Amino acid sequence: MPDTSDHVLESVEEHHVVAWLLSELKGMDPKDERFDAKVTVLIENVRHHVKEEEEDWFPQVREALGRNRLQELGERMEKAKAEAPSDPLALASARQ
């Protein structure tokens, strides 16, 4: 596996920013002058995060793990979904 510690820490912080923005937007009136700006920042953050993962991170992981291990991890993740919060604002990072 490639060294993941820096990427994981950055990824956690990016997820935190998204949850934080969502929590702010939830309580805002869409007519608020800052609402559209916050939505734009949210969209830009998510697009940047997805692009970074798809272009940089995922290819390295695919190469390092191989098809069988990725399939196994995918199956474990699918099972874990049943216990995962469905509301992103229920995550601890949204409250901190």
N, C-alpha and C positions, 0 to 999 in steps of 0.2 A: 504494500500500500504506500502511496505517496504520503509525505508528512501532512497531516490534516489539522493540526492544532490551530494554526493561524486562521485557516479557512473556517473551521468550525466556530471559533470565537467571533469572527466577523459575521458569519451567517446568523448566529444567535442574536447579535446586536441588530442586524437588519430586520430580523423577525420582530424583535422588540419595538423597533421604530414603526413598523407597520401596525402592530397591535396598539401602540400608543396613539398613532394617528386615527385609527378606527375608533378608539375609545373617545377621542376628542370630537370626531365627526358625529358620533352617536348622539351626543348632547347638544349639538349645534343646530341652529335654525339654518336651513339651506339658503335663506336670504341674507345671512350674515356675510359681510364683505370679505371675510377670510375663508369662507367655506370652499369656494371654487379653487382658491390657491392651495388649500390643504388637500383637496381631492387630486389636484395636479401633482403635488409632491408625492402623494401616496402612489399614484399610477407610475410616476417616474422611478420611485424606489422599487416597486415590484418588478417593473420591466428590467431595470438594471440587475436586480437579484436573479431573476430567471435567466437572463442572457449570460451572466457570469457562471451560473451553475451549468447551463446547457453547453456553453462553448468551452469553458475551462475545466470545471470540476468533474462533471459526469464522464467525459471521455477518459480522464485519468483513472477514475474509479472503475469504469468498464474494463479498461486494459488490465488493471491490477487484480481485479477479482475474477473476471471470467464469467461466462454465461451461467453455469450451474450455481455458483455462489450468489450471483445477482438474483436468480430465480428463487433461491431459498430465502434470501432477505426480503424479496417482494412478497412472498407468502407469509412470512412472519409479520410484515408491516400490515398486510391485509387483515390478519387476525387481530392485531393491536388496535385497528381503527375502532373496533367495538367499544374499547375502553377509553379512547381519546375524546377530549372535549370537542363538541361540534361547534361551539361558539368561541371564536378567537378571543373574545373579550373575557372568557372564563380562564384564560391562561394567566399564570402568575405574572408574566412579563407585561401584561396589559394593566396590571394594578400597581406596578412599581414605578 
